[in-house]
Amino acid sequence: MRPHLSFLPLILSALAAAAEPKQAGPGSPEVSQKEAAIEHLLGERSSPEALEAAIIEAKKHGVTDQAVLEARFIFHVDRNENAEIAALLPQFTGRKDSFRLGDSEIFATRDEWLAVIEYVSALDALEKKDKTAFKTHITEAFWLSPKQGSAFAPHIERVRLEERLAGMKVDFSETFLPVTDGDPTSLSKAMGGGKALLLQFWSPLSAECEALLPDFARIVDEVAPKGIAVATLVMDHSPSALADTRTMIGGKPAGTWLIDDVRDPLSPRMGIQKLPTFVLLSKDGGIIAFGSAGDAELWAGLNRINPSISRPQLDSTRSDDTNE
């Protein structure tokens, strides 16, 4: 799995430092083993069990508790596991005053460290549904480390979208033209006999949307046989954009592909700004969950509909995913 791009400067600095050749000297074989253990620790992404094994090995070679905490943080960030990140707050606050740059593998300044503490505090506030505390902590995180702003912004966007979608219902009788030739199709028809409808908002002009297509096919393969209908609303209506869409999705696209209404598009009515975004709808059009492909909340919503649904490996999940 690729590193979480919002925190990529921290990750790259850590891996670069771990990979630097060390001066030979007394104990150099052990130094080499320690550096290899650090590099493996910070790069481990495959599973929680693999991370724990890497931590055990790293501790054998004297890797600091600070570096272990940083590895746990990066692991959960990469997997969009916001609840797990929030659960690390006691460990972060417990080390707040005793932090030493020399013990760190990912932070170049103390302000970067303090910014991540504020970020973790903000996620903890979200878990507790305390939006006032969230705003305070996420604002301070921006102030302390503006270069990590791309990691903080999606959470603000999510809170605002959540407020926008609260209590909203989508009219399933509304019809949309198909991306390929054919008569207008209602969302009700797209849902068919499904237990819920997973609606993707998508654009051929978005590099993220195009990159997600292989993973989108995996998502459909996972949820469609388990009672979740899948439809995509394409945001761009120009002939060239639609031609690009047809080329990208091929002759047998996954799910139902529709064109958002030109006169009264659904996406702005719902407040959708970032693409691709998924919205999980109940049979009566209510919002069950929403998010990007890797969001833990989205998959938790799908799992509530059918407990046998599990998130597939998503190679193209990007940094702007939240909750995970």
C-alpha positions, 0 to 999 in steps of 0.5 A: 500500500502506498504511503498516505500522501497528506503526511508524505513529507513526514514519511519521506523524511523518515525513510530517507533518514533510515536509508542513509548510510552510516559511518563505520565504527564500534558497534556498526553491525548493530547500528545497521540492524537498528536502521534496517529495523526502523526502515521496516517499521516505518514502511510496514503497511500490510496488516496490524499483525505485521506491524506488531511483528515489526515493532517487536523486532524494532524494540530488540534493536533499541528503536525508541518508543517515540519511533514506535508511536510514530509508526503506529500513527503512520500505519493508521493514517495510511489505512484511514483509520481515524478511530484508531488514530484518536485512540493514540491520543493518550500516548501522544499527550503523555509524551508531549513534554518529554519529546526529543527530536533525536528520538523521532524518525518523522518530525523535523521540528517540534512544531510538526510534533505539536501539530500532529498532537492537535490533529489527533486531538481533533480526531478524538473530538470528532469521535466524541461528536464535539465539533467545537473542540474539533474546530479548536484543535484542527485550527491549531494544527494548521497554525503549527504546520501549514505544510500538512494542511492537506491532511487536515482539510478533508476532515473539515470538509467532511464535518461540513458535508455531514451537516449538509446531508443531515436529514436529507433524502434523495428522490429515487424517482428522479431520472438521469440519462445513461452515459451510453445510449438509452432512455432516462433511468431513475435511481429506483430502477438503478437500485432494483431489488437491492438493499441499498444504493451506493452512489458514486459522484465522478468526473473524467476530468479528475485524475483521482477518479480515473485512478480509482477505476480499477478499485471501483471495479473491486468495490462493485465486485464485493458489494453487488453480489451482497445486495448493494446496488451501485450507480455512478453520476458523472458530473461533466456533461460536455460531449468530450467529457462524456466521450472520455468517460465512455473510453475510460469505463469501457464497454462493460462498466461496473454498475450503472453509469448515469449523467447528472442533471444539467439543469438541476444537478444532484451533486451541488444540492448534496454539497458534493465538492470532492471527487470521487465521493460515495454516498450510501442510500437507504431504500427511502433515499436516506443517507446511511454513510458517505466518504471516499473509497477507503473511508472506514465509516463508509465500509461500516455503513455497508457492513451494517447493511450486510455483515458479510461485506468486507473492504477489498484491498484498494491500491488507489486510495489517496490521502484525501480519504478520511476516517478511515 
